[in-house]
Amino acid sequence: MNFFRGVMGGQAAGPQPSGAETIQKLCDRVASSTLLEDRRDAVRALKSLSKKYRLEVATQAMDHLINILQTDRSDSEILGYALDTLYNIICNDEEEEQDEAAQKQADDLGAQFTNKFIQDPEHVTLLLTLLEEFDFHVRWPGVKLLTAILKNQGPQVQGIILVSPMGVSRLMDLLADSREVIRNDGLLLLQQLTKSNAAIQKIVAFENAFERLLDIITEEGSSDGGIVVEDCLLLLLNLLKNNSSNQNFFKEGSYIQRMKPWFEVGDDNSGWSAQKVTNLHLMLQLVRVMVSPVNSPGATASCQKSMYQCGLLQQLCTILMATGVPADILTETINTVSEVIRGSQVNQDYFASVNAPSNPPRPAIVVLLMSMVNERQPFVLRCAVLYCFQCFLYKNQKGQGEIVATLLPSTIDANSISAGQLLCGGLFSADSLSNWCAAVALAHALQDNLTQKEQLLRVQLATSLGKPPVSLLQQCTNILSQGSKVQTRVGLLMLLCTWISNCPIAVTHFLHNHENVPFLTAQISENLGEDERLVQGLCALLLGICIYYNDNSLENYTKEKLKQLIEKRIGKENFVEKLGFITKHELYSRAAQKPQPVFPSPEQMLFDHEFTKLVKELEGVITKAVHKSSEEEKKEEEVKKTLEQHDNIVTQYKELIREQDSQIQELKEQVTSASSQNEQLQTTITQQLSQIQQHKDQYNILKLKLGKDNQSQPNSQGDGSQVNGLQTEELTQLREEVEELRKQHTLLETQLSEKDAIINALRSEAPQTAESSAGGLDNTDLLKELEALRGQIQSQSAEIGQLQTERQELLRTADAVSCDAFPGSDGLLDAAKMHELESRLAAQATEAERLKKEAKSSSESRAELEQQLASATSTVAILQTEKAKLQTEVKESKKEQDDLLMLLADQDQKIHGLKQRLKDLGETVDDEDDLDARDQTDDDDEEDEDED
């Protein structure tokens, strides 16, 4: 003990040992002392030296300290000292006095000592086991030590904890600790544990982390809370960011509804503390994580719907329109509202209805646009307003129409400021950033909306007094040709490209101004500096769109003439090279990453996210269109027409197939109903068979009982009356059964009448089917249906036969009962009842015979119908063959007649030529008319002679 007094107490006489020697002696004492007190004092001394002699303690004492943790589990005090010493060795304390080199050296030492500690994964497992100790002096240092290890070597330690049994669950228990120090440090530990590890994030989430964290936030005062609320929010961000499983679990657990009270602000919002600003900023980021555009569309839409239904969106809009809100919170709120309404029609409609608390009330969109085009507003705020406007118009054709309508002459209100007026004002202001923002905003009002592109062509602007108004399209090209700043020209070119793309009418309006094409060709053909390359590329894109979407309505600017112009003045290769300048620009790839416009400075604000999609879509097709010849274009048009014809044919076949499918479905339903009826009949017959068998058994039992009673007491009147009573009850049951059988026969008759109606319908349809062109297929279908009906009739006939046999057995049983059971004087009444029963059974038998005859007649009629169908089919085939023969004979006879007519014509020409030659030779030749006259005269003379 004197040694420890020398170390911890006053100065001893003689030379003092160095720090390394002292640490070596303390390590030897820890390793060799048998008394727990000696080891505890040695570890306490090492703790006091661990900060000053960090390297020496780490290299000499780490193994001894780990051994203490393993062996001295019963003493919490020595465990606490050992854990504190290890924490001082591994932790990298960031001191302001240290320079960067010293801090880097300290960080390297911490990483080196951490690697040494986790070389054996059992050390981390041991540390997790110690965290189960409830003693404050063990648990708190253990939490701090594990947090420091995770900071230095996170991925390796995460892997060890992940495979450790119940490792994450032990750490989650820290949030339930009643001591706030341990709970708060447990939050820091879980922050480090959940960084960039989706598997641990899922485990922590399913250990009820969301419920516990939201409870802590509520207990600490929500946004008005302290640093603990910030730690909880950071942990929630770790659990939800880029983790779709946890996001879905958060939404399904109705935790979005619990976020609404966080954003309740009062009327007086001045004097917010820095901690409240930080907390509210993190809360807004948490909302944005749930509706981020990088999430799956389905999950985002579901969260947007929940936020609207629980009133969270309404609360955010309240903050948006409140006064006194700090600028950075207002900016983040605008970004949050933007993503909550993006692509959600219901949320976009609600946002359009929000009004600012001004006099007179103005729509929130108008108030935000006023901030966007005001150059005195902060740059980040103007970017946020532009993003909000873009999200409002994203997939919102209704909103696009409302914005464009504010520019049309019929809807302009001179007494109020509209969104269209603000956009036009920003488009033509002196501030280049306002020009760019207004151009991009107006382009989003036209995105994928052909109707609004055509409507915007109607907009007329008054330039100055005494001059006629010009169109908005013309004014944009005028400003473009005046050589303004690069940012302004880039914005206008993006607007024009978006406007005329996929809109031939807008292309025609643009080409109608004869100054536009020469300006574009001049811009593209010039050799300018690096700053102008982007403008040249956009001019090439605009000219390419004029070629690709040209409907050749202007003779001077058809597709072919524009391509010839490019080839002569620019060159096709040069044109394609200038077009490629757009995608090669360094700011293009940055804008293509995400929809939100985030730029470090106003000068770098050149590209819009949606415009990058348009460039990617059009660059390839424009290049092909420029290189194509007129013949290739004609071939493509012919191919398009052929494809359209094929599409029409395919559409017709699809309609035919749909009709056939509907017919097949109807037939299937009919078959299903018929099969269900058949099953019902079979079950009915089965029930009847079981009932008849039961009655047979009852009759046999009655016979035995009556025989015994007649032998034992032949003269007993009372017993006879009892037997007669039994017979009366049985006869009543027989009557009921006969009634049930009669009902069953009535049902069978109904079924037969329905089948007869089907047969008659088939007979009426048979001749029509025989005369149709597709007779063979219809006859086959009818034959199949007839086969099915025949099978059903045969099965029903068999069922009727079974019922008849069962009735006959019932009659015989009744006769036997009437003969055996009523020998006395009281049998007359029972004989009358039996006679009535026999008459009823006979009537049932006759009905069964009649049904059988009807079934037989129906089967015969079906056979006749089949013969008729077969004969009709053969007749159709014979007639078709005869018709084909006659058609061939007619063709041959026509051909022969044509040949004869040709021969006769040749003969007539020859005879006429011979007659002409005879006339030329001086011979008298009688014409046909003279011969006919002579023949007529000769005939008259003969008639006169006959009369004489």
PyMOL commands that set and color helices and strands:
alter all, ss='L'
color gray80, all
select helices_A, chain A and resi 2-8+19-32+36-49+54-71+76-90+100-117+121-130+136-152+154-163+167-176+180-193+198-206+209-219+222-224+227-240+244-252+257-263+274-290+297-309+312-321+327-341+345-353+364-372+379-393+397-405+409-411+419-427+432-446+450-456+472-481+486-500+504-512+516-525+530-548+555-557+559-569+572-579+581-584+586-591+602-604+609-627+630-712+717-771+775-820+827-920+928-947
alter helices_A, ss='H'
color red, helices_A
select strands_A, chain A and resi 355-356+362-363+460-461+470-471
alter strands_A, ss='S'
color yellow, strands_A
deselect
rebuild
show_as cartoon
